[in-house]
Amino acid sequence: MVIDARLKKRLADWKTAEEERKAQAAAASAKLSQTHPRLTRAELERRRQSDIDRAKALSQVKKRARGDLGQARQNRIARLASSVCTIGDGLAGMKRDSGRLVRATSSSSRRGLSAEELEDRHEAAKKVGAHEGRVPLAARDLTSGVGLRRAVPTWRRGL
């Protein structure tokens, strides 16, 4: 009988605690709905447009601040493009050529592969099987001579 009384008391305590928890949750949800009213579509659109306008204005301010630097850069580029090199005897009167910075040198052009050689290599790579191809700097390709056969492992040499 003592156990039944304890059990009934614990059950009653749990029920009151559960009711209090539910009441607090309902109060909290009611408070949230009061503090954050639902925004209408028109209000959201107005806020969105306001944010866009503010961002555009900020961007224009930044562009105006940079404008002097941008114009100075454009002036310098124009001045360098039209300038004539006066250094050295043989270079007098020559125009600047910025394209030479990205052109290949004569030695790299000589070392380069022609279109036909590249095509031949591509075709050869297609013909080689997946497990027969050479892997650059792989141990199996470190053979003496031509290097077209696989290296023999040290434990298999002489067998």
Buried (B, 14 or more C-beta within 10 A) or exposed (E): EEEEEEEEEEEEEEEEEEEEEEEEEEEEEEEEEEEEEEEEEEEEEEEEEEEEEEEEEEEEEEEEEEEEEEEEEEEEEEEEEEEEEEEEEEEEEEEEEEEEEEEEEEEEEEEEEEEEEEEEEEEEEEEEEEEEEEEEEEEEBEEEEEEEEBBEEEEEEEE
